[in-house]
Amino acid sequence: MLAKAVFWGSLGALAWTHVGYPLSAAALARVRTRPVRKRDLEPNVTFIVAAHNEEVVIERRLENLLVFDYPPDKLEIVVVSDASTDRTDTLVEAVAAMQPRVRLLTVPRGGKVAAQNRAVRATSGEILAFSDANTQWRPDALGKLVRNFGDPDVAYVCGTHFYERTDGTNREGIYARFEGWLRRSESRLGSITAGVGPIYALRRADYLELDPRFGHDLALPYLLVQRGRRAVVEPEAIAWEKPARDIRDAYLRKLRMFEHCWLILLRGRVLRRLGPTYWVEMVSHRHLRYGSGILHVLLLASSLALVRAGPGYRAALAAQFALLLTAVARGGVARYYVLVTWATVPALVNYLRAGVSPVWEKAEGTR
């Protein structure tokens, strides 16, 4: 009886988080949409780029920012250098000497969130926009984000993000497109459960100084919802970046990311003061998704224990072995899914054993 309970519980949870919930959210969003009241606005914006040893991409990032379709006198660009030891600071200073809108802020090594917190304190724009050093935005993307702040309930807006094509073994672009589709459904329902690090903005009045070990992507949306605010998507604000070329690099990146996710889920008081719909969204999209590795282990173990209990259990075991064999033999989406899902398990072990460091290193192959 225990093995059967574990089998059906883990199978049901996996089916719900990967299939049932996305389809249900999309269907519900069609009949219970909460639109954003957009208006054409041009408030003062502070654009913050946190950088650590980004000499390869920082000039291209600044070139992209300087051609934005936004009033130049209302856009301040700040590169906050998290104790860079390469030529990042020199390159930014050279651009700043010719472009008064650009300035460099150097801070002691403390990690991305600590650098962002310092930059917010040192600036004054009504709207705060954030991006990574290796990301590119369409020239109209900032204006598209800002118009959502015409709705007084909106505190946070992220854009649409995609990866450039790569000839390597990483298939993260497929996952990113799926997440983008699901995020748009959550936005129409009220608020998203996680943001997009390469392209987002929020009101200064709503900015929260987070624990440096937390990330803006996962923490800010739910914390703002707990305060009665909205976090939404602007589909027409487009950004892109280069993905990690190979699946091994993607796995290591996800491993580090999931360590932070576990910290937030276990220590961030994620489910407090939430309405019923958003509570279900958080459990379905975040808790069960990040727990997928554990759920798969439980499903496999219970399938082995029940292999003689009936043809259904044998079929389930065969399907799991087929997925693993496909991941090994053919790679592609199957390998990406298996490795990224498995990454949640060692990430949890790493977090429980050693905690999480606030500092970060750029992912290999993404610059």
Rosetta blueprint (number, residue, H / E / L):
1 M L
2 L H
3 A H
4 K H
5 A H
6 V H
7 F H
8 W H
9 G H
10 S H
11 L H
12 G H
13 A H
14 L H
15 A H
16 W H
17 T H
18 H H
19 V H
20 G H
21 Y H
22 P H
23 L H
24 S H
25 A H
26 A H
27 A H
28 L H
29 A H
30 R H
31 V H
32 R L
33 T L
34 R L
35 P L
36 V L
37 R L
38 K L
39 R L
40 D L
41 L L
42 E L
43 P L
44 N L
45 V E
46 T E
47 F E
48 I E
49 V E
50 A E
51 A E
52 H L
53 N L
54 E L
55 E L
56 V L
57 V L
58 I H
59 E H
60 R H
61 R H
62 L H
63 E H
64 N H
65 L H
66 L H
67 V L
68 F L
69 D L
70 Y L
71 P L
72 P H
73 D H
74 K H
75 L E
76 E E
77 I E
78 V E
79 V E
80 V E
81 S E
82 D E
83 A L
84 S L
85 T L
86 D L
87 R L
88 T H
89 D H
90 T H
91 L H
92 V H
93 E H
94 A H
95 V H
96 A H
97 A H
98 M H
99 Q L
100 P L
101 R L
102 V E
103 R E
104 L E
105 L E
106 T E
107 V E
108 P L
109 R L
110 G L
111 G L
112 K H
113 V H
114 A H
115 A H
116 Q H
117 N H
118 R H
119 A H
120 V H
121 R H
122 A L
123 T L
124 S L
125 G L
126 E L
127 I E
128 L E
129 A E
130 F E
131 S E
132 D L
133 A L
134 N L
135 T L
136 Q E
137 W E
138 R L
139 P L
140 D L
141 A H
142 L H
143 G H
144 K H
145 L H
146 V H
147 R H
148 N H
149 F H
150 G H
151 D L
152 P L
153 D L
154 V E
155 A E
156 Y E
157 V E
158 C E
159 G E
160 T E
161 H E
162 F E
163 Y E
164 E L
165 R L
166 T L
167 D L
168 G L
169 T L
170 N L
171 R L
172 E H
173 G H
174 I H
175 Y H
176 A H
177 R H
178 F H
179 E H
180 G H
181 W H
182 L H
183 R H
184 R H
185 S H
186 E H
187 S H
188 R H
189 L H
190 G L
191 S L
192 I L
193 T L
194 A L
195 G L
196 V L
197 G L
198 P L
199 I L
200 Y E
201 A E
202 L E
203 R E
204 R H
205 A H
206 D H
207 Y L
208 L L
209 E L
210 L L
211 D L
212 P L
213 R L
214 F L
215 G L
216 H H
217 D H
218 L H
219 A H
220 L H
221 P H
222 Y H
223 L H
224 L H
225 V H
226 Q H
227 R L
228 G L
229 R L
230 R E
231 A E
232 V E
233 V E
234 E E
235 P E
236 E E
237 A E
238 I E
239 A E
240 W E
241 E E
242 K L
243 P L
244 A L
245 R L
246 D L
247 I H
248 R H
249 D H
250 A H
251 Y H
252 L H
253 R H
254 K H
255 L H
256 R H
257 M H
258 F H
259 E H
260 H H
261 C H
262 W H
263 L H
264 I H
265 L H
266 L H
267 R H
268 G L
269 R L
270 V L
271 L L
272 R L
273 R L
274 L L
275 G L
276 P H
277 T H
278 Y H
279 W H
280 V H
281 E H
282 M H
283 V H
284 S H
285 H H
286 R H
287 H H
288 L H
289 R H
290 Y H
291 G L
292 S H
293 G H
294 I H
295 L H
296 H H
297 V H
298 L H
299 L H
300 L H
301 A H
302 S H
303 S H
304 L H
305 A H
306 L L
307 V L
308 R L
309 A L
310 G L
311 P H
312 G H
313 Y H
314 R H
315 A H
316 A H
317 L H
318 A H
319 A H
320 Q H
321 F H
322 A H
323 L H
324 L H
325 L H
326 T H
327 A H
328 V H
329 A H
330 R L
331 G L
332 G H
333 V H
334 A H
335 R H
336 Y H
337 Y H
338 V H
339 L H
340 V H
341 T H
342 W H
343 A H
344 T H
345 V H
346 P H
347 A H
348 L H
349 V H
350 N H
351 Y H
352 L H
353 R H
354 A H
355 G L
356 V L
357 S L
358 P L
359 V L
360 W L
361 E L
362 K L
363 A L
364 E L
365 G L
366 T L
367 R L
